[in-house]
Every structure is written in C-alpha cells, then in structure tokens.
Amino acid sequence: MTSGASAPQDRRVATIHGPSLHVRDWTPADAESPPVVCLPGLSRPLEDFTELAEHLASPEGGGRRVLAISARGRGLSDRDPDPKRYDVTVETGDILTVLDALGVGRAILVGTSRGGMQAMMLAAIRPSVVAGIVLNDIGPVIEPDGLIRIRDYLKERAAPRNWREATDAVAALMAERFTALGSTDFERIARRTWRQEGHEFVALADPALVRTFEGLDLTKPLPPLWTLFDALAATPLMAIRGSASDILSAETFAAMRARRPDMAAIEVPGEGHAPQLADRPTFDAIAAFVAEVAARERA
C-alpha cells in the first residue's frame, strides 16, 4: 500500500436485476471532493485499480475518495444468469445504482476500455453526475483486430494448474505488447484473472462474457462513437493510450486530440491495451488532472 493511503472497505450493492456488485471504497479522513470512480475493462476486476486508488487516496496523491466497481460477472460481483445483460447500457445503469446507493452526486470517472465506454454513456445519460473523465485506451473508433484478440482469448483460455502456469499464460499473451512489464507484473495480473479454490483455478470473469461478441462482424469496422465523444465537449477530459495498443490507434488518438485541444493526453511507453495505470508518470498525470477538475468544481 502507498505510504499514507487509506485502508479500503469492501461493499456490496444490489442491482435492479438482482446480481450484487463488489465495490471497494477508499475514503481517507477529510477526503477531497469530488470522488474518483474507477471502471475496469471488459473482463477485468476492480483490483486492476489498486495501485492508482492507493496513490490517489494518499496525502501525496491528493487524499481523494476512490471507488472501484467490478461490473456484474467480473471479480467478486455476482454473475448474471442472463448473459444478454452483459451490456454496456445495463452496466452503465449499474454504475448509477452504485453512486446513488453510496451517496455520490458527482464524480470523476476513470474508465479502462469498456469502462471508458460506460463513462461516456453515463455522461450522456446523466451529465450532472460527471465532473470529469479519464479514458484509458479507448476512443470513438475501436480497432477490430484488438477485439478479435480479446474475443479469442475469452473463448480459448484454459484454466491453469498453478500460479506459475497462470503467470506464464499472462506473459505469453501480453509480453510482446507490454515490454515495460516484467514477471512480477505478469504474476500480479494473473492473480487478478484467476482465483484458487482448493486445487482448482476459477476465472474471475464469467466465461459467458464472450457472448458479448455475438452478432458483431469483426471483419468490418465497427460504427464509430464520435457522437458520444463530441457530447463531452464541456466535460474535462483526459485520454491515455498504450503505445502498442491494438484497440486505440495512434490515428484515432490524434483525431481525439484535434477535436479536443484542451484534452489532457498521455501515451504510456512499452504498454499495449490497456495501460496498467501502475507507473509513477501515469499516477502523477492522473492525479494532476483530478486536482485540476477538483479546483474547477470548487471555483
């Protein structure tokens, strides 16, 4: 844990359809507002934000309240018996349910990949909630090659027999695009991908999530989301791209910056989709953006 960081509390919040969500809440004494709400990628749990949350909750990072949410079917959140509800619109409604349940009227959203899509949709549905957005390796144009890779990974992955095998599998999947990471990083990611139950390893993401790709023709470009992006014109915005991303292209990243010259933008070297948000330069950039948004809120 980062020095001075607040010890988090784990909470459960019931959704309208029944499944309850796992929420982790870092609330330091005299926390600055607005809080930061972290939304993980398609098959990822809230633990992916542990390092960032500890930093932002620490005095050095601004002493912020940070909430991280595992979407239904991910991490320790309940799996949905109806996979059709693994849907961005449903998941965005779940975020509103969590915010309402925990008394959060306005927040800065940090969304990785699918979490960034949820953040943009939330801004469209209830703009009064959104004080600012950090989009981590997601934009209005999503590269189909990256989606094919993710789909095939979810479809084909086999359960490891031990943590060494799990770490090796993560390294085999990520090492080419994540040259900045090492074996310790890959083990950390593996332990956020699987949990051990006795002698068996169980995926922390519902295998039925692969059905979110049904009906998508990934041989063709997906419909762009520029309307959602352009609707953020009055929302403070930061975008992060992994230098080796196969989801957010350099061309789309440049187009986002051209449309929003005031947008804070950084590229993380030696990382692909999606940057881990666990290195000091990225910490500092996000903390600076959050502080700037908070200052605007107070003005």
C-alpha positions in Angstrom: 0.0 0.0 0.0 1.2 3.5 -0.8 2.5 5.3 2.3 -0.3 7.2 4.0 -3.0 5.5 1.8 -6.4 4.8 3.3 -7.3 1.2 4.1 -10.3 0.4 1.8 -13.7 -1.0 2.7 -15.4 -3.6 0.6 -19.1 -3.1 -0.1 -21.9 -4.9 -1.8 -24.6 -3.0 -3.8 -27.6 -4.8 -5.3 -28.6 -4.0 -8.9 -32.1 -3.8 -10.3 -31.8 -7.2 -11.9 -30.6 -9.0 -8.7 -26.9 -9.5 -9.0 -24.9 -7.6 -6.4 -21.8 -5.7 -7.2 -18.5 -5.7 -5.4 -17.3 -2.1 -4.7 -14.1 -1.1 -3.0 -14.1 2.2 -1.2 -11.0 4.2 -0.2 -12.2 7.1 1.9 -9.4 8.9 3.7 -10.2 11.3 6.6 -11.2 14.8 5.2 -11.3 13.4 1.7 -11.3 15.9 -1.1 -14.2 16.0 -3.4 -15.4 15.0 -5.9 -14.5 11.4 -5.5 -12.9 9.3 -8.2 -14.8 6.3 -9.6 -12.8 3.6 -11.4 -14.4 1.3 -14.0 -12.4 -1.7 -15.3 -12.2 -3.3 -18.8 -14.5 -5.9 -20.3 -13.3 -9.0 -18.3 -11.3 -7.2 -15.6 -12.0 -6.8 -11.8 -11.7 -3.7 -9.7 -8.4 -4.8 -8.3 -6.8 -3.5 -11.5 -7.1 0.0 -10.0 -5.5 -0.9 -6.6 -2.2 0.9 -7.2 -3.9 4.0 -8.6 -6.5 4.1 -5.9 -4.0 3.8 -3.1 -2.0 6.7 -4.7 -5.0 9.0 -5.1 -6.2 8.2 -1.6 -2.8 9.0 -0.1 -1.9 12.5 1.0 0.7 12.6 -1.8 -1.9 11.8 -4.4 -4.4 14.3 -3.1 -6.3 12.5 -0.4 -9.2 11.6 -2.6 -12.1 9.2 -2.0 -11.8 6.5 -4.6 -14.5 3.9 -5.5 -13.7 1.0 -7.8 -16.5 -1.2 -9.2 -16.4 -4.7 -10.5 -19.2 -4.9 -13.1 -21.7 -7.8 -12.9 -19.9 -11.1 -13.9 -16.5 -9.8 -13.0 -14.3 -10.2 -10.0 -16.3 -10.8 -6.8 -19.5 -9.3 -8.3 -22.3 -11.8 -8.9 -22.6 -13.4 -12.3 -25.8 -12.7 -14.2 -27.9 -15.8 -15.1 -28.8 -13.9 -18.3 -25.7 -13.2 -20.4 -27.7 -10.7 -22.5 -27.4 -8.3 -19.6 -23.6 -8.1 -20.0 -24.4 -5.0 -22.0 -22.9 -1.5 -21.8 -26.3 0.1 -21.2 -27.1 -2.2 -18.4 -23.7 -1.8 -16.8 -24.0 2.0 -17.0 -27.3 1.7 -15.1 -25.5 -0.4 -12.5 -22.9 2.4 -12.0 -25.7 4.9 -11.4 -27.2 2.4 -8.8 -23.9 2.3 -7.0 -23.4 6.0 -7.0 -26.9 6.6 -5.7 -26.5 3.9 -3.0 -23.3 5.4 -1.8 -24.5 9.0 -1.9 -22.2 10.1 -4.7 -23.8 13.0 -6.5 -20.8 14.0 -8.7 -17.6 12.1 -9.6 -14.5 12.0 -11.8 -14.6 8.8 -13.8 -11.6 6.7 -14.7 -12.6 4.1 -17.3 -10.4 1.5 -18.8 -11.5 0.2 -22.2 -15.2 -0.9 -21.7 -15.2 1.1 -18.5 -14.4 4.2 -20.7 -17.4 3.4 -22.9 -19.5 3.2 -19.7 -18.2 6.6 -18.6 -19.1 8.2 -22.0 -22.5 6.7 -21.8 -23.0 7.8 -18.2 -22.1 11.4 -19.3 -24.8 11.2 -21.9 -27.5 9.7 -19.6 -26.8 11.8 -16.5 -24.3 14.5 -17.3 -24.8 16.2 -13.9 -23.0 13.2 -12.3 -19.8 13.6 -14.3 -17.2 16.1 -13.2 -14.5 14.8 -15.5 -13.5 11.6 -17.4 -10.2 9.8 -17.9 -10.4 7.4 -20.9 -7.8 4.7 -20.6 -7.0 3.2 -24.0 -10.5 3.7 -25.5 -11.9 6.1 -28.0 -14.6 6.7 -30.6 -13.0 4.2 -33.0 -12.3 0.7 -31.7 -9.9 -1.4 -33.8 -11.5 -4.8 -34.7 -8.1 -6.6 -34.6 -7.9 -5.8 -30.9 -11.5 -7.0 -30.3 -10.7 -10.3 -32.2 -7.7 -10.8 -29.9 -9.9 -10.3 -26.8 -12.7 -12.5 -28.1 -10.3 -15.3 -28.9 -8.7 -15.0 -25.5 -12.0 -15.3 -23.7 -13.1 -18.1 -25.9 -10.0 -20.2 -25.8 -8.3 -19.7 -22.4 -7.9 -22.8 -20.3 -7.6 -22.9 -16.5 -4.0 -23.0 -15.2 -2.9 -25.7 -12.8 -0.8 -23.5 -10.6 0.2 -19.8 -10.3 3.4 -20.3 -12.3 1.4 -21.6 -15.2 -1.1 -18.7 -14.8 1.7 -16.2 -14.8 3.3 -17.8 -17.9 0.0 -17.7 -19.7 -0.4 -14.0 -19.0 3.2 -13.3 -20.1 2.6 -15.3 -23.3 -0.5 -13.2 -24.1 1.0 -9.8 -23.1 4.8 -9.7 -23.3 5.0 -8.7 -26.9 3.0 -5.5 -26.4 3.9 -4.9 -22.8 7.7 -4.6 -23.0 7.8 -2.3 -19.9 6.4 -5.1 -17.7 8.2 -8.0 -16.1 7.5 -11.3 -14.4 6.2 -9.6 -11.1 3.7 -7.6 -13.1 2.5 -10.6 -15.0 2.0 -12.5 -11.8 0.0 -9.6 -10.4 -2.2 -9.6 -13.4 -2.6 -13.4 -13.2 -3.8 -13.2 -9.6 -6.4 -10.6 -10.8 -7.5 -13.0 -13.6 -8.0 -16.2 -11.6 -8.7 -17.3 -8.0 -7.7 -20.6 -6.5 -10.4 -22.8 -4.9 -8.8 -25.8 -3.4 -6.7 -27.3 -6.2 -8.7 -25.7 -9.0 -8.4 -22.3 -10.6 -11.6 -20.4 -11.4 -11.7 -17.4 -13.8 -12.7 -14.1 -12.1 -14.7 -13.2 -15.2 -17.8 -15.1 -16.3 -16.9 -17.2 -19.4 -20.3 -16.1 -20.8 -18.9 -12.7 -21.4 -17.6 -14.0 -24.7 -21.2 -13.8 -25.8 -21.0 -10.0 -25.9 -19.3 -10.5 -29.2 -22.2 -12.4 -30.8 -23.7 -10.6 -33.7 -20.5 -8.5 -34.3 -18.9 -8.8 -37.7 -15.3 -8.1 -36.7 -14.1 -8.3 -40.3 -15.6 -4.9 -40.8 -15.1 -1.6 -39.0 -17.4 -1.0 -36.0 -19.7 2.0 -36.0 -17.7 5.0 -34.6 -18.7 6.7 -31.4 -17.8 10.2 -32.3 -21.3 11.4 -31.2 -20.7 10.2 -27.7 -17.2 11.7 -27.7 -18.3 15.1 -29.0 -21.0 15.2 -26.4 -18.2 15.6 -23.9 -17.3 19.0 -25.2 -18.0 20.7 -21.9 -16.6 17.8 -19.8 -13.0 18.0 -18.5 -11.3 15.1 -20.3 -8.1 13.1 -20.2 -7.1 10.3 -22.6 -4.4 7.7 -22.1 -3.1 5.4 -24.9 -0.7 2.5 -24.6 2.0 3.0 -27.2 1.4 -0.6 -28.5 -2.4 -0.6 -28.2 -4.4 -2.6 -30.8 -7.7 -1.1 -29.6 -7.0 2.7 -29.7 -4.9 3.5 -32.8 -2.4 6.4 -33.0 -4.6 7.9 -35.7 -7.8 7.9 -33.6 -5.8 9.2 -30.6 -4.5 12.1 -32.8 -8.1 12.8 -34.0 -9.4 12.9 -30.4 -6.7 15.5 -29.6 -7.5 17.5 -32.7 -11.2 17.6 -31.7 -10.4 18.4 -28.1 -7.3 20.6 -28.0 -7.9 21.2 -24.3 -7.8 17.4 -23.5 -5.0 16.2 -21.4 -3.4 13.3 -23.3 -0.5 10.9 -22.5 0.9 7.9 -24.2 2.4 5.2 -22.0 5.5 3.7 -23.5 6.1 -0.1 -23.5 2.4 -0.9 -22.8 -0.4 -2.1 -25.0 -4.1 -2.5 -24.4 -4.7 -1.4 -21.8 -2.1 0.5 -19.7 -1.9 -0.8 -16.2 -2.0 2.7 -14.5 0.6 1.5 -12.1 3.7 3.5 -13.0 4.7 6.8 -11.4 4.4 9.1 -14.5 0.9 7.9 -15.2 0.0 8.3 -11.4 1.2 11.8 -11.5 -0.6 12.7 -14.7 -3.9 11.4 -13.5 -3.5 13.0 -10.0 -2.8 16.3 -11.7 -5.9 16.0 -13.9 -8.0 15.1 -10.9 -6.7 18.0 -8.9 -7.4 20.4 -11.8 -11.0 19.1 -12.1 -11.5 19.4 -8.3 -10.3 23.0 -8.4 -12.8 23.8 -11.2 -15.5 22.2 -9.1 -14.7 24.5 -6.1 -14.5 27.6 -8.3 
